[in-house]
Amino acid sequence: MNPRLRHWREAATLLLAAGTPGRPPRTPLGPFDYELLLLRRSSRSGFMPGAHVFPGGLAEPADFSAEWLGLLPASPRCGLGAVKPPPPGGSRAPLFAADRESPGSRLPGEVAFRICALRETFEEAGILLLVQGRGPAPAVPAERLPPAAELGEWRRRVREDASCFLRLCRHLGCAPNIWALHEWSNWLTPVGRAGPGGRRYDTAFYLCCLDQRPPHVSQDDQEVTDVLWSSPPEAIERFKSQEIWFPPPQFYEFCRLCNFSSLRELQKFSSARALEGCERWMPVMLSAADGFIQLLPGDELYPEDPDYTGEKKMIMSTDKKVEDLMKEGGIFHRIVIKNINNLAVYVNIQAKYKHINPLMMNFDHSDYNSRL
């Protein structure tokens, strides 16, 4: 979208948390009263086939259309709270701070990427999160949405043409519920992990908390072949038992969400913390003798000048084993990868932007420990 971000394709994803029906299931961390939505990507997908991911996808020009201003409040940022200035030495993530150079009025990135996440969630899972009128306002209840057959037809249209999402909202006299989405994190696809054609993504992660699951959730049987609701610790258990697989950023975020067993606590934390903004993270891969380590900003081994574009052809490798590197180190912000379903997060630095560090399960699956 922005020529200065040409090395990445801009995207947005949604961590959708919903209250669990009935009695919360037991987990190694005790009962959690919410679950998150995971979608299984098609085996035919060109990027991470078969992975379980949060709903989301590429930002489209229609997400930035000035026509959205006719459905949203006229106030700055369309009624979203103002993100505070970054701390000394920090900066707003380029995804949100970039100037959008094009003719005519355009939406702020903070609004457009929320619309993208909501549109993709409707396309992939059939979940439509709207408010009546221009918003902010209470969410439109499921019983006031059109019948399933009509929504299915709109879903097909939006999948074929992203601009139909705006037409759907206009048709219903509603606005996308951008105010329910809280800025959570910003991940860049690392060099060496690009998809076909060198595709890499600069992805805004948003968190949304719902009191209960939406009643009509279904895969589209094109990009998505299965739907799964799971609490954070249950998702990690399923991952480690090889029942499902998800990429390292999702693993990291599930470990971070393990700090919150209560949906109310998560909602309170995320809504307040979102006004701090977030830090852009690009993992840098270190190849060891018996595995890999994804280094994140703040780790003692993270490069001072990381190769964001891949043009430097930097390769970080060592003959040492992962265990030796861990024993020698002292300042950690890393994801250790022994194999595709054997990951561990180690963090002992102070979290920035008033965020929270992840909790992590031991390799023997028997206990959880804080890596703060």
C-alpha positions, -999 to 999 in steps of 0.1 A, spaced: 0 0 0 27 25 9 58 24 -14 81 29 16 68 -4 30 73 -23 -3 92 -51 13 61 -62 31 25 -66 23 3 -49 50 -21 -71 68 -43 -73 100 -54 -101 122 -79 -105 150 -75 -123 183 -111 -129 189 -118 -140 225 -153 -151 236 -168 -162 269 -172 -200 272 -207 -215 273 -214 -233 306 -187 -243 330 -152 -232 321 -130 -262 312 -100 -271 334 -65 -264 322 -31 -268 337 -35 -231 348 -69 -236 363 -102 -227 346 -103 -201 318 -137 -185 312 -129 -177 275 -117 -192 243 -101 -178 212 -110 -185 176 -85 -204 154 -90 -211 117 -72 -239 99 -57 -227 66 -63 -248 35 -36 -273 26 -36 -256 -8 -26 -222 7 6 -207 -6 16 -195 28 16 -217 60 -7 -244 45 -25 -264 72 -17 -240 100 -42 -229 126 -42 -191 127 -62 -161 139 -86 -147 113 -71 -120 92 -55 -112 59 -41 -86 35 -52 -50 37 -71 -39 5 -75 -4 -10 -112 -6 -1 -102 -7 36 -88 28 32 -116 42 11 -127 77 20 -163 64 16 -160 49 51 -161 84 65 -198 85 56 -205 56 80 -181 65 108 -179 95 132 -163 126 119 -141 131 149 -103 126 146 -95 89 143 -133 82 139 -138 81 176 -109 59 185 -88 69 215 -56 87 209 -25 66 212 0 82 235 34 94 222 60 67 223 85 65 252 119 82 248 139 65 222 108 48 208 87 54 178 52 46 165 53 14 144 57 24 107 25 4 98 5 30 118 27 60 114 32 59 76 18 87 54 -8 73 30 0 92 -2 -29 90 -26 -55 114 -41 -84 124 -19 -91 119 18 -81 86 33 -86 69 66 -60 67 93 -42 34 93 -55 28 128 -90 28 114 -83 10 81 -65 -19 96 -93 -25 120 -117 -25 91 -94 -50 74 -94 -73 104 -132 -72 107 -137 -78 69 -114 -108 69 -131 -122 100 -164 -120 81 -149 -136 50 -131 -164 67 -154 -172 96 -188 -156 88 -186 -134 119 -200 -99 114 -191 -74 142 -212 -43 137 -227 -14 157 -260 4 149 -256 38 132 -223 56 131 -209 44 164 -195 41 189 -226 23 200 -237 -11 214 -229 -41 192 -257 -53 168 -270 -86 183 -269 -117 161 -307 -119 160 -309 -85 143 -286 -95 115 -299 -108 81 -308 -145 77 -279 -169 72 -286 -173 35 -285 -136 29 -253 -132 49 -238 -161 30 -244 -143 -3 -228 -111 11 -199 -131 24 -193 -145 -11 -195 -110 -26 -170 -96 0 -146 -124 -6 -146 -116 -43 -146 -78 -39 -135 -62 -6 -154 -30 -14 -186 -50 -9 -180 -49 28 -187 -12 28 -218 -18 7 -230 -44 32 -225 -20 61 -243 8 42 -271 -16 33 -276 -26 70 -273 10 83 -244 -1 105 -208 6 110 -179 -19 115 -172 -22 152 -137 -8 151 -140 4 187 -141 -32 200 -107 -39 186 -77 -31 208 -42 -27 194 -22 -56 207 10 -62 187 28 -58 153 48 -86 137 69 -87 106 76 -119 87 113 -127 93 138 -128 64 140 -164 52 104 -172 62 87 -155 32 59 -171 13 59 -178 -25 74 -150 -45 92 -136 -14 59 -125 2 64 -111 37 38 -94 59 37 -65 82 7 -75 104 -13 -55 130 -26 -78 157 -59 -67 174 -77 -82 203 -115 -82 207 -134 -96 237 -170 -109 233 -193 -120 261 -202 -152 242 -194 -170 210 -211 -157 179 -239 -181 170 -230 -186 134 -193 -195 128 -182 -215 98 -152 -220 75 -154 -207 40 -140 -241 26 -117 -221 4 -90 -203 25 -103 -220 57 -111 -257 62 -119 -259 99 -128 -238 129 -116 -243 165 -123 -225 198 -97 -230 224 -85 -214 257 -48 -203 256 -34 -232 276 -55 -257 258 -43 -244 224 -7 -248 236 -14 -283 248 -29 -292 214 1 -276 197 26 -296 218 7 -329 213 9 -322 175 -29 -321 172 -26 -286 156 2 -264 145 5 -226 145 34 -202 136 57 -188 163 40 -154 166 7 -171 175 25 -194 199 41 -163 216 7 -146 218 -10 -176 233 17 -178 259 11 -141 267 -26 -146 269 -20 -173 295 -16 -145 320 -54 -139 319 -78 -166 330 -107 -141 331 -122 -125 300 -131 -95 321 -95 -91 332 -83 -94 296 -108 -69 284 -98 -44 311 -60 -48 304 -62 -47 266 -85 -17 264 -62 4 287 -30 -9 273 -39 -3 237 -36 35 241 1 29 247 6 16 211 29 -13 204 64 -21 193 72 -35 158 89 -69 161 108 -87 133 122 -120 145 158 -127 135 166 -164 130 197 -178 146 206 -213 134 222 -235 161 236 -271 159 204 -287 171 177 -262 165 168 -226 159 163 -195 179 140 -166 168 156 -135 184 133 -106 192 141 -70 200 157 -66 234 175 -100 233 213 -97 239 219 -114 206 195 -94 185 214 -74 158 219 -37 163 210 -32 127 187 -60 116 184 -69 80 148 -58 75 147 -62 37 169 -93 32 192 -73 9 222 -77 32 220 -115 30 228 -117 67 230 -153 80 233 -159 118 245 -193 127 266 -211 153 280 -246 159 268 -244 195 238 -262 208 207 -244 219 213 -255 255 248 -240 255 235 -207 241 209 -206 268 235 -213 296 258 -186 282 232 -159 279 216 -136 304 192 -112 286 165 -131 268 137 -123 244 135 -153 222 116 -183 209 135 -215 209 125 -239 182 136 -276 185 111 -288 159 79 -277 144 58 -285 175 85 -280 202 87 -243 209 96 -224 241 95 -187 249 122 -171 271 118 -135 282 134 -117 311 134 -82 298 109 -55 309 79 -54 286 75 -21 268 44 -1 261 29 -14 294 25 -48 278 30 -81 296 55 -109 291 43 -144 282 40 -174 305 56 -206 293 50 -243 296 79 -266 304 89 -292 277 75 -320 299 41 -304 297 37 -306 335 40 -271 347 39 -234 337 64 -209 347 68 -172 343 98 -162 322 98 -126 334 
